[in-house]
Amino acid sequence: MKVQFYGTQKINVDERLINMYNRKQLGIEINSCIFSDDKSKDIDEAEFLREFIEFIETKGYNFGGGFPQVDEDGNYIK
């Protein structure tokens, strides 16, 4: 094992690589509602989902979650 000094800390190179691969990946949790600026227009759930997933995939991201439809009071639409 090759030993290197970083500032005042002595750490071996193999340990740095292990730490890099064992770290937890950071992501973004989305918790919000999206409505049209036009109060007379509803957002089509299928169209929104299609466009959202396209955006996610073009960025090389992954998405895990759901898309429940809600009214303006936050009540779930069945």
C-alpha positions in Angstrom: 0.0 0.0 0.0 1.3 3.4 -1.0 1.0 6.0 1.8 0.5 9.7 1.0 0.0 12.7 3.1 -3.0 15.1 2.6 -2.5 18.1 4.8 -1.8 16.8 8.3 -3.7 13.5 7.7 -1.9 10.3 6.6 -4.1 8.0 4.5 -3.2 5.2 2.2 -4.3 5.4 -1.4 -6.2 2.1 -1.3 -8.3 3.4 1.6 -9.1 6.6 -0.3 -10.4 4.6 -3.3 -12.5 2.4 -0.9 -14.0 5.4 0.7 -14.8 7.0 -2.7 -16.7 3.9 -3.8 -18.5 3.3 -0.5 -19.9 6.8 -0.1 -23.7 7.3 -0.3 -24.9 8.9 -3.5 -26.7 12.2 -3.0 -30.0 13.0 -4.8 -33.0 15.3 -4.7 -36.3 14.5 -3.2 -39.2 16.3 -4.9 -42.2 17.1 -2.7 -44.5 19.6 -4.4 -47.4 20.2 -6.7 -47.4 21.5 -10.3 -50.2 23.5 -11.8 -50.7 25.4 -15.0 -50.5 29.2 -14.9 -53.8 29.1 -16.8 -56.4 28.5 -14.1 -58.9 27.0 -16.6 -56.4 24.4 -17.8 -55.6 21.1 -16.1 -52.3 19.4 -16.5 -52.7 16.1 -18.4 -51.1 13.4 -16.2 -49.9 11.2 -19.1 -48.4 14.2 -21.0 -46.6 15.5 -17.9 -45.2 12.1 -17.0 -44.0 11.6 -20.6 -42.2 15.0 -20.7 -40.8 14.6 -17.2 -39.3 11.2 -17.9 -37.9 12.5 -21.2 -36.2 15.3 -19.2 -34.8 12.9 -16.6 -33.4 10.5 -19.2 -31.8 13.2 -21.3 -29.9 14.3 -18.2 -28.8 10.8 -17.4 -30.8 10.7 -14.2 -33.0 8.1 -12.7 -36.4 8.6 -11.1 -38.2 6.5 -8.5 -41.6 7.5 -7.2 -45.1 8.2 -8.2 -47.2 10.9 -9.8 -50.5 11.1 -8.0 -52.9 13.7 -9.4 -54.2 16.3 -7.0 -56.7 19.2 -7.0 -55.7 22.8 -6.0 -56.3 21.9 -2.3 -53.9 19.0 -2.4 -56.6 16.3 -2.4 -55.7 13.2 -4.3 -57.8 12.5 -7.5 -58.7 8.9 -7.9 
